[in-house]
Structure formats: C-alpha cells, structure tokens
C-alpha cells in the first residue's frame, strides 16, 4: 500500500495535463486560471476586511478599482522583472519577445508569454498602488497595510499553477515525496518546491499576517512584516528549488531569487523600523 502510494505520488506531475483546452497551436492553461482565482480570492478578502475591520473608505467599487491597478502592475511588473533580473541579454537581442506571444521563426505559432518574476510583480504592484493612492488622496503606506494581509493567499494558487505546469521544480532529492517532472531533462526525483512555496509563501504567511491584521504596532508595520516574512520564507525554499539553468548562482552560493529576497527583507526591516520610530515619537508627550 505504501509503495503504491509513493509510486503514484512521484509520477503525479506526469499525469497532469496543464492545458484546459487546445485549439490548434493555441493553448489555454490552468496557470492562467490560477491567476484569475488568486485575484478573485484577494478581492474577496479585501471586501471582507473593509466591512469587518472598519475600513469604510474601501468600498467594493474602490477595491475593484484598486484590483484593476494591481492586476496591471502584477502583469507588467512581473514580465519586466523577469526580463531585467533573469534574462536581460536574451531579451535585449530579441526585444519583441518581451510582449509578443507568437513565434515567427518557423511559420506562425502561438507560444504565449513565458517568464514572470514575483519580485518584478511586487515592484509593479507597489508602483501601481502608489499612483492609485495619489489619485484617491490616500496615504500609500496605509493602503499597503490594508492589502498586505490578504495578498499571500493568492500566491498559493499561483504556485499550484506552477506545479500543474511542471515548471520551477526543485533540486534532485532522494526523499520519498520527491516527484518526477516531465520537463526535467535528467528524469530524476526532485523536491516539489512549488508545493513548498504554495504552503509557506501562501497559506503560512497568510495565517500569520491575517491574525495580526488588527494589531499593527505602527503604520507600515503590516507592510514591513509582509516583506520580511515573504523574503525569509522564499530565501529558505530557494535552497530546495532548482536554480535557473542560464543563471545558476549569482552571488556565491546564492541564486538570483535569494539575492532579491535578501533585498526584500532589508527593505521590510527599514519600513518597519521607520514606522516604529515614527510611532514612538508620536507617543512621547
């Protein structure tokens, strides 16, 4: 029984079709559906928080407007972040591939747009959120504190999308819960790092921040904790995730993801410390 289970588990990725449906060379993947689910979940949580936690300014209509800005920031920032952080040389030589989901090298073929960076997406959301806050005359940090506790749960679905795609798999392992991924060129058991990320970057971080959402110690506290928490969790999981083959390690034993996460933690610490010091100055009579 145990052997049969592990055999099924290890071969599970090879039995999953990542496509919802295909029409010729056009493919609609579950990965895209996971984005929709992630944004819908985040929207629902923000509406719930606005009603239950006394954020009266954030009406459902304003949250819808905010989500449109965040979706645009995520997609644009995520794509440009991948180009800048992970494969600038290639895209500098092929700039049209940044935005065109087609390949003309062998006829006409729909390829989709491959390559998104989480850290680029965060920068994109921060930029779009800043313009949204300026447009509505709302303090930027206050708005980010409102959004931060809800955001991680969406990552769960994004990482499940990575798992269904069979991409971003982990390093070679001998643990029994290792998996065989169809895109792995050497066909060995690997850590299902997408599932590790789905749980720790998504569920774990969501539970932590959601439980603290009404107990901020300072303005910017939740934003700072989000940056610190995600950065630390992702930094650790990167030790189980296969580095990008064209980059491998960029700073000693660390991957590009770990370098970006380390920067993220430092920014989070700065945001939290600045917020705490400001709160202490206000508290002094």
N, C-alpha and C positions, 0 to 999 in steps of 0.2 A: 504494500500500500504506500509506504513512504517513498520507495524508489519510483513508483509510478507517478506520484505527485511531483517529485522533483524533476522527473523527466518531462512531464507536461509543462511545469513552470519554466524550465530552462529553454524550451522550444516555443514558448508562448509568443514572443515577438515575431517569429517566422510565420505564425498562423494568422496574424492580423493584417488585413488589407487596409492600408492608410487612406484609400480613396472612398469617398462617399459614392461617387459615380464618375464615369468617364464618358466623354463624347469626342471621339477621335483622339487628338492629342491633348484635348482639354481635360483637366482633372480637377475635381473639387475634393479637397482633402479634409479629414477630420480636424486637422490642425487649425484650419480657418474657422471651423465651427467652434473649437475651443476658445478662440479669441472672442467670438460673439458671446459665449456662455460666461467668460470671465468678465467682460464689460457689463453684461446684464446683472451678474451677481454683485459686482461692485456698486452699480446703480441702486439695486435694491437695498443694500446695506446702508448706503448714504441716505436714502429716503427714510429708512427706519431710524437711523441715528438722528437725523434732523427733527423727526417727530418726537422721539423718546428722550433725547438728550437736550432739548430746548435750544436748538439752532434754528430759530424761527426765520432768519433771513434766507436760509437754504430751502426754498420751496421746491417741489418736484420739477417745476418748469426751469428753475435756475440750475438745479442739479443736472437736468437733461442738457442744458446749455454747456455746463461745465464738462460733462462727459464727452460731448462732441469735441471740445477743445483738447481734452485728454487723449481721446482716440487718435486725433490728428497728430498730437505730439508724440504719442507712442509709436505710431507707424513711421512717421517721418524721422523722428529721432533714432528709433531702433534701426532703421535702414542706414542712415548716415553714420550712426555709431559703428555699425559693422564695417562699413567702408573705411572709416578712419582708423578704427582700432585694430581690425583684424586682417584686412587685405587691401590696403591703400595702393600698393604697387600694381596689383592686377586691375583694379578699377580705374586707376589713372591711365592705364593703357586701353581700357575698354569702358569709357565713361557712359555709354548708352546702356550698358548692362545694369547700371545703378537703378534705372527706372523702368526699363522696357522688359516685360515678361515674355519676350519672344527671342528665338534663335534663328538667324538667317544664314548660318554657316553651311547648312545642308538642307536647302529648301526653306520652308516656313514651318516653324514648330513652336507651340506654346510651351514654355518652360516654367512659368511662374517666376516670382522673385524670391530667391533663396538667400538667406543670411540676414538675421536680425540680432541686434545686440541689446541685451537687457539694460546695460548701463547707458547706452545711447538713448534708449526709451525713457529712462529716468530723467536724463537731461532734457529730452523733448517735452516730457510732462511738466517739468519744472519751468521751462520757458513758456509753454502754452498757459500754464497756471498763473505765471506772473502777468502775462498780458490780460488774462481773464480777470485777475484781481484788480489790475489798473482800470480796466474797462468798467468794472462794477464798484470801484472805490472801496475795495475790501482789503484789509491787511493781508499780504501774501502769506506770511507765516501762520496766521490764524486759519486761513483756508487750507494750508497744507496739513496743519494739525487735525483739521476736520477730516481730511481724506485719508491720512496715513493709516489709521487702524483698520480701514476696510480694504485697502489695496492688496495686502498679501494673499488673501483667499483666492483672488483671481489668478495668482501665479500657479496655484495647484492645477488649474485646468490647462494653463499654458504648458506646464511640464508634462502633463498627461498627453498633450498633443505631441510634444517631442518624443515621448515614449511610443505612441502609436506610429509616428513617422519612422521609428527605428533610428533616430539621429541623436547626437550628443550623448552617446552611450559612455559607459565608464571604462576604467582600465581593466586589463586582464586580471582575473582572480581565480582562486580555487575554492572559494566559499560556495556552499551548495545552492544558495539563492542567486548565484550568478546566472546570466542569461546569454543566449546566442542571438545576436542581432544580424539580420540579413545583409546589412550594408557593411559589416565588418569584413575586411579583406582577408584576415587570417583565421576567421571562424573559430574563435576561442571564447570560453566563458568570460563575461565581463560584468562588472558591477552595474546594476540598473540605476545609474546615478540620476536619471530623470525622475525616478520614483523617490529617491532620497530627497531630491530638491522639491518635489511636489509636497512632501510631508513637512520638511523643515523650513523651507523658504515660504511655503504656503500655510499649511494648517497650524504648525507650531507657532510661527511668528504671528499669525492672525490671532490665535488664542491669547498670546501674551499681550499684544497691543490692544486688542478689544477689551480685555479685562482691565486695562489701565486707562481706557479712553476718557473716563470721567474723573481721573485723579492725576491730571498733569501737574507737575511741580513748578512749571514755568511755561511761558509762551514759547513755542518752538520745541517743547520737551518731547512731544509725541513724534514730531518730525525727526528730531535727533535720535531718539530711540529706534525709530524705523531704519534710519541709515546705518546706525551701529549694528542693530540686530541682523539685518539682511547681509551686511558686509561680512560679519563674523561667520554667519551660517554658511554663506556661499564660499567664503575663503576655505573653510574646513572641507566642504564637499568637493572642492576642486582637486583635492588630493586623491579622490576616487574617480574623477572624471577624466576621460582621455583628452589630452591637450589637442588643440587644433594642429593637424599634421604639418601645415605650412608655417606654423609659428613655433610649436612646441613650447620651450621655456624661454621667457624673455628677460628675466632678471634672476640670475642664479637658478635655484630650483623652483621658481615661481612662474606660473602661467600668466598670460595677459589678464584673464579673469581675476586672478588673485591680486595683481597689481592694481586693477581698477577697484576691487573690493577694499583693499587696504586704504586707498584714497578715499573711498566712500566712508569708511569707519572714521578716518581723521576729520572729514567734513562734519559727520554726525556728532563727534565729540565737540567740535568747535561750536556747532549750533546749540548743543545742549548747555555747554559751559557759559556761552554768551547769554543765553536765556536765563540761566540760574543767577548769574551775576546781576542781570537787569532786575530780576525779581527781588533779590536781596536788597538792592539799592532802594527800590520802592518800599520795601518793608521797614527800612530803617526810619524811625520817627525824626 
